[in-house]
Each structure stands twice: as structure tokens, then as C-alpha cells.
């Protein structure tokens, strides 16, 4: 194995270990009486075909149903008996599994977590039972008006990219899935080369690394995995609208969206992150102060820059009376045009950059924060440079950078919009 120390701008220095089978271990000692062990795969729903949409999330459920060494439910019982916690999550481009435990239990629990994810037995009876659980989860999601509006927005924004597909899948895609299909999906994608194994807590780095490496080195590299390359969608050149009535809504919702660069274009993404805060995050943001506090046109409004690897979406969502839909849409456009024409003040940029930087730092204090930070950046980019330099890069932005981002990416004559109207 090779040890490489990477110096971040964060206070501590994690140690990155690359194993011969392709797995990466990131370890850091932190003086907190806990260890968070977080296994990230750079695999999510984006690698699925339309026919097996939802497979990655379904597999996340099935991982906990046992392995060659563990019976169904045994891992959770062991974790609970040690006073530890475990859970998992699936996104478009990653899946991760984590355990938080006391330092003295790490050596016992980490190998079991690795055995579960790499040697999952996917028992037939549990596959049938868990499919019903997933289908019920899909039904509940379909009954959520807010989620429905967001899915419609993503379908407009990404007609050709898999980011528009629901991570849970659909009833039509999940019902026909067979256990053998899941076995093949797991065997192909869940390999050491797709793993970033993170361990942060109150044990020496050498111990954290050795415990994981001793288990991982028993697994071979496996076959070469091939991901289909994605081509970004073109920017909106006109206004694409969808409007529908939802009787489940108590108040109308509106989502306006623009296609923007993804994580691979980090500098542009950073400026858009700041622009989202300027426009619609917090009580001092422009849209909140103008449309909610001063004019009382909305019940709530927010802006976000959602980043995927290849392409992201900048969107503004609001809850409002259906009588105000046209006026609010026009007001949002006016606020964007004002930034495009006049920029923002230096004082506003400084306030927002300090806010975002502090949030980044505050969300990097616990072992679980660090493993999520390391897992996300390394699994998506193959290094931690952008994570370590995030606050410095943020504070180097200028008012011209923010104005250029608004001019370049938030076309006031070309965007997608979904209006969900209460009955």
C-alpha cells in the first residue's frame, strides 16, 4: 500500500491510503470519543438503465439482509448491542453506508460492515419482502405534492440525463426486478475500485487504516467497470412551462430552474453557490426580504444550486397564492436582471462568503461530518483538493465573478418553470 499525506486548509490532516485492489482508505484521528466509519461507492442511480431504475436504492436496502458471515438482521443487532448506530443513503452518483461507534468497538464493527457491502447474500425471501417495502416507499413519495413538483421540474431540466429519474425508481421498474439482476448489478459495481472507505475518530491513524486494510486486502480488484459518459444538456433558449392542478396542495408552488455547470466546473459552481445565497437563502436574502417580508407575495421562497458531476441545476422554489404566480415570476426575473446589470455590493459578497464559509466549517466538526466530506469529494473527483481549498476559493471570489455567473447562466429569457396550482 502507499501512504500519501495531503495537507488541507482544515485543521487536521487525513491520511490517504491506496490499496493494490483499487480501494481508497481515508483516515483521521479526532479527539472525540467516537469513530465514524463511512463506506462510499461512486455508484448511484445514474448508472442504471431505465429498465432497472431504482436498483441502486433497492440494493442499499438489501445490503442489510445478510452476508456470507452474517444472518439477516444480525449486523443491526450487533451494532445496537454495542450502543452504535448504522444507516445508509443513495443518490444519483453515490451510495454510502456508515456506522458510528465507540473507539473500542471499531475493530469489531468495521470488518462486519465491509463484509456486508462486499459479500451481500441477497437472500431470495428477503428480496421479495423488501421489494414490497420499496414499492410502498414509492407510493408514499408519489403522494407527496412537493416531491411531485420537483420531479416534474427535473424532467424538464434533464430530458436526456439520468438526473431526472427518481432515485427510488417507479412501480413499473421495480415490480419486474429479479434477484439475479440485483446480484449481477452488485457484483459489477460494488468493487474495491469504486470504494472510498473513511474512518475518523479517536484512534491513531495507523490503527484506523490497518483495521480497514487488513479486511480489504482479501478482496481482489475485480473486473473493469465502464460508465457511460454523459453529455450535458444545452442551456434553455426559451421559457419551457408546465402547469397543472394538484388537489392535494393547500397552496400553489412554483419552481424556476436553469441548467448550470456540474462539479467538474468547480469555479463556476462556487460562484453559483454564492449567488443562490444572495438571492434566496436566509432572512437577509434578496428574494426573502422583497417578496415575503416587504410585499407579502409568497409564504416561502428559497434558491439553491444543486450540483451533480456533469451538470447541475440552479432553481428557485416558492410557495404562494395562485393569484400571485405571474407577479412573483416577474419579480424573480427582475431581481436576477438587477444583479446582471448592477452586480452586488462588496459588503453583500463579504457577508455571504463568510456565511457560506462558516457553514462549511461548522459542518466539518464531527467525525461523521468529516467522513461525509471526504467520501463525497473523493468518490466524485478522486481527490480532496477542492474540499481542502473550499473556504479559500470562496473568499477569493469577487463581485465581478458573481455578476458574470448571473449573466452567463441565469438567462431571464430562457428557463424551465413548473407551476403546481392548488385546486
C-alpha positions as CSV (number, residue, x, y, z in Angstrom):
1,X,0.0,0.0,0.0
2,X,1.1,3.6,-0.4
3,X,0.5,6.3,2.1
4,X,0.1,9.9,1.0
5,X,-0.3,12.8,3.4
6,X,-2.4,15.6,1.9
7,X,-2.3,19.0,3.6
8,X,-5.7,20.7,3.8
9,X,-6.8,24.1,4.9
10,X,-8.9,22.3,7.5
11,X,-7.2,21.9,10.9
12,X,-6.4,18.2,10.7
13,X,-4.6,16.2,8.1
14,X,-6.2,12.9,6.9
15,X,-4.0,10.1,5.6
16,X,-5.0,8.7,2.2
17,X,-4.1,5.0,1.6
18,X,-4.5,3.5,-1.8
19,X,-4.6,-0.3,-1.8
20,X,-3.4,-2.5,-4.7
21,X,-7.0,-3.6,-5.4
22,X,-8.1,0.0,-6.1
23,X,-9.8,0.8,-2.8
24,X,-9.0,4.1,-1.1
25,X,-8.8,4.5,2.7
26,X,-9.0,8.0,4.3
27,X,-8.3,8.1,8.0
28,X,-8.0,10.9,10.5
29,X,-7.7,10.9,14.3
30,X,-10.1,13.3,16.0
31,X,-10.2,13.8,19.8
32,X,-13.9,12.8,20.1
33,X,-15.0,9.7,22.0
34,X,-16.4,8.1,18.8
35,X,-15.4,6.7,15.4
36,X,-17.4,7.2,12.3
37,X,-16.8,4.5,9.6
38,X,-18.3,5.5,6.3
39,X,-18.1,3.4,3.1
40,X,-18.7,5.4,-0.1
41,X,-19.2,3.9,-3.6
42,X,-19.1,6.2,-6.6
43,X,-22.2,4.4,-7.8
44,X,-25.8,5.6,-7.7
45,X,-28.9,5.6,-9.7
46,X,-27.2,7.4,-12.7
47,X,-25.5,4.1,-13.8
48,X,-28.9,2.3,-14.1
49,X,-30.7,1.8,-17.3
50,X,-34.3,2.9,-17.5
51,X,-35.4,-0.7,-17.2
52,X,-33.8,-1.1,-13.8
53,X,-34.4,2.4,-12.4
54,X,-34.3,2.2,-8.6
55,X,-31.9,-0.8,-8.4
56,X,-29.2,1.1,-6.6
57,X,-31.6,2.2,-3.8
58,X,-33.2,-1.2,-3.6
59,X,-29.8,-2.8,-3.3
60,X,-29.0,-0.4,-0.4
61,X,-31.9,-1.9,1.4
62,X,-30.8,-5.4,0.6
63,X,-27.2,-4.9,1.8
64,X,-28.5,-5.1,5.4
65,X,-30.2,-8.5,4.8
66,X,-27.1,-10.5,5.5
67,X,-23.8,-11.8,4.0
68,X,-21.7,-14.9,3.9
69,X,-20.9,-14.3,7.6
70,X,-24.0,-12.6,8.9
71,X,-27.6,-13.7,9.0
72,X,-30.4,-11.3,8.1
73,X,-30.7,-8.6,10.8
74,X,-27.6,-9.9,12.7
75,X,-25.5,-6.8,11.8
76,X,-28.1,-4.4,13.2
77,X,-28.4,-6.4,16.4
78,X,-24.6,-6.4,16.9
79,X,-24.5,-2.7,16.2
80,X,-27.3,-2.0,18.7
81,X,-25.8,-4.2,21.4
82,X,-22.7,-2.0,21.2
83,X,-24.6,1.2,21.5
84,X,-23.7,2.1,18.0
85,X,-25.7,3.5,15.0
86,X,-25.8,2.5,11.4
87,X,-27.6,3.7,8.3
88,X,-27.1,4.3,4.5
89,X,-28.1,6.6,1.7
90,X,-28.4,6.5,-2.1
91,X,-28.0,9.4,-4.5
92,X,-27.7,9.7,-8.3
93,X,-23.9,9.3,-8.2
94,X,-23.0,7.7,-4.9
95,X,-24.2,5.3,-2.3
96,X,-22.8,5.2,1.3
97,X,-23.0,3.1,4.4
98,X,-21.9,4.2,7.8
99,X,-21.5,3.1,11.4
100,X,-20.9,5.4,14.4
101,X,-19.4,3.6,17.4
102,X,-17.1,3.9,20.3
103,X,-13.4,3.6,19.5
104,X,-13.1,0.2,21.3
105,X,-15.8,-1.3,19.1
106,X,-14.3,-0.1,15.7
107,X,-12.1,-3.1,15.2
108,X,-15.1,-5.5,15.5
109,X,-17.7,-3.5,13.6
110,X,-15.7,-2.2,10.6
111,X,-14.9,-5.6,9.2
112,X,-18.6,-6.6,9.5
113,X,-19.7,-3.5,7.6
114,X,-17.2,-4.3,4.8
115,X,-18.4,-7.9,4.7
116,X,-22.0,-6.7,4.3
117,X,-21.3,-4.4,1.4
118,X,-19.0,-6.7,-0.5
119,X,-20.4,-10.1,0.3
120,X,-24.1,-9.4,0.5
121,X,-26.0,-12.6,0.2
122,X,-29.3,-11.1,-1.2
123,X,-31.5,-13.9,0.1
124,X,-34.5,-14.7,-2.1
125,X,-37.1,-14.5,0.6
126,X,-35.8,-11.1,1.8
127,X,-35.7,-9.8,-1.8
128,X,-39.4,-10.5,-2.1
129,X,-40.3,-8.9,1.2
130,X,-38.1,-5.9,0.7
131,X,-39.5,-5.2,-2.7
132,X,-42.8,-4.6,-1.1
133,X,-41.2,-2.1,1.3
134,X,-39.6,-0.2,-1.6
135,X,-42.9,-0.2,-3.5
136,X,-44.6,1.3,-0.5
137,X,-41.9,3.9,-0.3
138,X,-42.5,4.8,-3.9
139,X,-46.3,5.1,-3.3
140,X,-45.7,7.4,-0.3
141,X,-43.3,9.5,-2.4
142,X,-45.9,9.8,-5.2
143,X,-48.4,11.1,-2.7
144,X,-46.1,14.0,-1.7
145,X,-47.1,17.1,-3.7
146,X,-43.8,18.8,-3.1
147,X,-41.9,15.9,-4.4
148,X,-44.1,15.6,-7.5
149,X,-43.5,19.2,-8.4
150,X,-39.7,18.7,-8.0
151,X,-39.8,15.6,-10.2
152,X,-41.7,17.4,-12.9
153,X,-39.1,20.2,-12.7
154,X,-36.2,17.7,-13.1
155,X,-37.9,16.1,-16.1
156,X,-38.0,19.5,-17.8
157,X,-34.4,20.3,-16.8
158,X,-32.8,16.9,-17.7
159,X,-34.8,15.3,-20.5
160,X,-31.8,13.2,-21.6
161,X,-29.7,12.9,-18.5
162,X,-30.5,10.3,-15.8
163,X,-30.7,13.0,-13.1
164,X,-34.4,13.3,-14.0
165,X,-35.1,9.8,-12.9
166,X,-36.4,9.2,-9.4
167,X,-33.7,7.5,-7.2
168,X,-36.4,5.3,-5.7
169,X,-37.4,4.1,-9.2
170,X,-41.0,3.6,-10.2
171,X,-43.6,0.9,-9.6
172,X,-43.2,-0.1,-13.3
173,X,-39.4,-0.5,-13.0
174,X,-39.2,-2.1,-9.5
175,X,-42.0,-4.7,-9.8
176,X,-40.4,-6.8,-12.5
177,X,-36.9,-6.8,-11.0
178,X,-35.4,-10.2,-10.2
179,X,-32.9,-11.2,-7.6
180,X,-30.5,-12.3,-10.3
181,X,-30.5,-8.9,-11.8
182,X,-29.6,-7.4,-8.5
183,X,-26.9,-10.0,-7.9
184,X,-25.3,-9.0,-11.3
185,X,-25.6,-5.3,-10.5
186,X,-23.9,-5.8,-7.1
187,X,-21.2,-7.9,-8.5
188,X,-20.4,-5.5,-11.3
189,X,-20.5,-2.2,-9.4
190,X,-19.6,-3.0,-5.7
191,X,-15.9,-3.5,-6.1
192,X,-12.9,-2.2,-4.2
193,X,-12.0,0.2,-7.1
194,X,-15.3,2.0,-6.6
195,X,-14.9,2.4,-2.9
196,X,-13.7,5.2,-0.6
197,X,-13.5,3.9,2.9
198,X,-13.4,6.7,5.5
199,X,-12.6,6.3,9.2
200,X,-12.5,9.4,11.5
201,X,-12.4,9.3,15.3
202,X,-10.4,8.9,18.4
203,X,-7.9,6.2,17.4
204,X,-4.5,6.6,15.9
205,X,-4.5,6.9,12.1
206,X,-2.3,3.8,11.8
207,X,-4.8,1.7,13.7
208,X,-7.8,3.0,11.7
209,X,-6.0,2.3,8.5
210,X,-4.6,-1.1,9.4
211,X,-8.0,-2.4,10.6
212,X,-9.6,-1.5,7.3
213,X,-6.7,-2.5,5.1
214,X,-6.4,-5.9,6.7
215,X,-10.0,-6.7,5.8
216,X,-9.9,-5.0,2.4
217,X,-6.8,-6.7,1.1
218,X,-8.7,-10.0,1.0
219,X,-10.7,-8.7,-1.9
220,X,-9.4,-8.7,-5.5
221,X,-9.7,-5.8,-7.9
222,X,-12.4,-7.4,-9.9
223,X,-13.4,-6.7,-13.5
224,X,-13.1,-3.2,-15.1
225,X,-16.2,-1.1,-14.6
226,X,-17.3,1.1,-17.5
227,X,-19.6,4.1,-17.0
228,X,-21.5,5.5,-20.0
229,X,-20.2,9.1,-20.4
230,X,-22.9,11.8,-20.1
231,X,-23.4,14.8,-22.4
232,X,-24.6,18.0,-20.8
233,X,-28.0,19.4,-21.7
234,X,-27.9,22.7,-23.7
235,X,-28.9,25.8,-21.8
236,X,-32.5,26.8,-22.1
237,X,-33.0,29.1,-25.0
238,X,-36.7,29.8,-24.3
239,X,-39.1,29.5,-21.4
240,X,-40.4,26.0,-21.0
241,X,-43.5,25.8,-18.9
242,X,-45.5,23.1,-17.2
243,X,-48.6,23.9,-15.2
244,X,-51.0,21.5,-13.5
245,X,-53.6,21.4,-10.8
246,X,-52.9,19.3,-7.7
247,X,-55.9,19.0,-5.3
248,X,-53.6,17.8,-2.5
249,X,-51.9,21.2,-2.3
250,X,-53.0,23.8,0.2
251,X,-51.1,26.5,-1.6
252,X,-49.5,26.7,-5.0
253,X,-45.9,26.0,-5.7
254,X,-43.6,27.4,-8.4
255,X,-40.1,26.2,-9.4
256,X,-37.9,28.1,-11.8
257,X,-34.7,26.4,-13.0
258,X,-31.6,26.9,-15.1
259,X,-29.1,24.3,-16.3
260,X,-25.7,25.1,-14.9
261,X,-22.2,23.5,-14.7
262,X,-21.6,20.5,-12.5
263,X,-18.9,19.6,-10.0
264,X,-16.3,19.2,-12.8
265,X,-16.5,23.0,-13.3
266,X,-15.9,23.9,-9.7
267,X,-15.1,27.6,-10.1
268,X,-18.4,28.3,-11.8
269,X,-20.2,26.2,-9.3
270,X,-18.7,28.1,-6.4
271,X,-19.9,31.5,-7.8
272,X,-23.4,30.0,-8.3
273,X,-23.4,28.7,-4.7
274,X,-22.9,32.2,-3.5
275,X,-25.5,33.6,-5.9
276,X,-28.0,31.2,-4.5
277,X,-27.4,32.6,-1.0
278,X,-27.6,36.2,-2.2
279,X,-31.0,35.5,-3.9
280,X,-32.8,33.1,-1.7
281,X,-31.1,31.6,1.4
282,X,-31.7,33.2,4.8
283,X,-33.7,36.1,6.1
284,X,-31.3,38.6,4.6
285,X,-31.5,37.2,1.1
286,X,-33.0,39.5,-1.6
287,X,-36.0,37.4,-2.6
288,X,-37.0,36.6,1.0
289,X,-36.8,40.3,2.0
290,X,-38.6,41.6,-1.1
291,X,-41.2,39.0,-1.9
292,X,-42.0,37.7,1.6
293,X,-41.2,40.4,4.1
294,X,-41.9,43.6,2.2
295,X,-44.5,42.7,-0.4
296,X,-46.1,39.6,1.2
297,X,-46.4,37.9,-2.2
298,X,-45.1,34.5,-1.0
299,X,-45.3,32.3,2.0
300,X,-41.8,31.0,1.4
301,X,-39.1,31.3,-1.1
302,X,-35.6,29.8,-1.5
303,X,-32.8,29.4,-4.0
304,X,-30.4,26.5,-4.4
305,X,-27.6,25.4,-6.7
306,X,-27.8,21.6,-6.8
307,X,-24.6,20.1,-8.1
308,X,-24.2,16.8,-9.9
309,X,-20.9,15.6,-11.5
310,X,-21.7,16.6,-15.1
311,X,-24.4,19.2,-14.8
312,X,-26.3,21.0,-12.1
313,X,-29.5,22.9,-11.7
314,X,-30.0,26.4,-10.2
315,X,-33.5,26.6,-9.0
316,X,-35.8,29.0,-7.1
317,X,-38.8,27.5,-5.4
318,X,-41.7,29.3,-3.8
319,X,-45.0,28.7,-2.0
320,X,-47.6,31.3,-2.8
321,X,-51.2,32.1,-3.7
322,X,-52.1,31.1,-7.2
323,X,-53.2,34.7,-7.7
324,X,-49.6,35.8,-7.3
325,X,-47.9,33.4,-9.7
326,X,-47.4,35.8,-12.6
327,X,-46.3,38.6,-10.4
328,X,-43.8,36.6,-8.5
329,X,-42.3,35.1,-11.6
330,X,-41.8,38.6,-13.0
331,X,-40.3,39.9,-9.7
332,X,-37.8,37.0,-9.6
333,X,-36.7,37.8,-13.1
334,X,-36.3,41.5,-12.2
335,X,-34.1,40.6,-9.2
336,X,-31.9,38.4,-11.4
337,X,-31.7,41.2,-14.1
338,X,-30.7,43.7,-11.4
339,X,-27.7,41.5,-10.4
340,X,-26.8,41.0,-14.1
341,X,-26.9,44.8,-14.7
342,X,-25.6,46.2,-11.5
343,X,-23.9,43.3,-9.7
344,X,-23.8,43.1,-5.9
345,X,-22.1,45.2,-3.3
346,X,-18.8,44.3,-1.8
347,X,-20.3,44.2,1.6
348,X,-23.0,41.8,0.5
349,X,-20.4,39.5,-1.1
350,X,-18.4,39.5,2.1
351,X,-21.4,38.7,4.3
352,X,-22.5,35.9,2.1
353,X,-19.0,34.4,1.7
354,X,-18.4,34.5,5.4
355,X,-21.8,32.8,6.0
356,X,-21.1,30.0,3.5
357,X,-17.6,29.5,4.7
358,X,-18.7,29.3,8.3
359,X,-21.4,26.8,7.4
360,X,-18.8,24.7,5.7
361,X,-16.5,24.8,8.7
362,X,-19.3,24.2,11.2
363,X,-20.4,21.2,9.2
364,X,-16.9,19.7,9.3
365,X,-16.6,19.4,13.1
366,X,-17.8,15.9,13.9
367,X,-16.4,12.6,12.7
368,X,-19.5,12.0,10.6
369,X,-19.1,15.4,9.0
370,X,-15.5,14.6,8.0
371,X,-16.2,11.2,6.6
372,X,-19.1,12.6,4.6
373,X,-16.9,15.4,3.3
374,X,-14.0,13.1,2.4
375,X,-16.3,10.4,0.9
376,X,-18.2,12.9,-1.2
377,X,-15.3,14.7,-2.7
378,X,-13.0,11.7,-3.2
379,X,-15.7,9.4,-4.6
380,X,-16.8,12.1,-7.1
381,X,-13.5,13.7,-8.0
382,X,-10.7,11.3,-6.9
383,X,-9.0,13.9,-4.7
384,X,-9.7,16.2,-1.7
385,X,-8.1,19.4,-3.1
386,X,-11.4,21.2,-3.7
387,X,-12.7,20.3,-0.2
388,X,-9.5,21.5,1.5
389,X,-9.4,24.7,-0.5
390,X,-13.1,25.4,-0.4
391,X,-13.1,28.3,2.0
392,X,-10.0,29.9,0.5
393,X,-11.6,29.6,-3.0
394,X,-14.8,31.1,-1.7
395,X,-13.2,34.1,-0.2
396,X,-11.2,34.8,-3.4
397,X,-14.4,35.4,-5.3
398,X,-15.1,39.0,-6.5
399,X,-18.3,40.9,-7.2
400,X,-17.4,40.6,-10.9
401,X,-17.4,36.8,-10.5
402,X,-20.9,36.8,-9.1
403,X,-22.2,39.2,-11.8
404,X,-20.6,37.1,-14.6
405,X,-22.2,33.9,-13.2
406,X,-25.6,35.6,-13.2
407,X,-25.1,36.9,-16.7
408,X,-23.8,33.6,-18.1
409,X,-26.1,31.1,-16.6
410,X,-29.4,32.7,-15.4
411,X,-30.9,33.6,-18.8
412,X,-34.0,35.7,-18.0
413,X,-35.5,34.7,-21.4
414,X,-34.7,31.0,-21.2
415,X,-35.5,28.8,-18.2
416,X,-37.8,26.0,-17.1
417,X,-40.7,26.6,-14.9
418,X,-43.3,24.3,-13.1
419,X,-46.4,25.8,-11.6
420,X,-48.4,23.4,-9.3
421,X,-51.7,25.1,-8.6
422,X,-53.9,24.3,-5.6
423,X,-57.5,23.4,-6.5
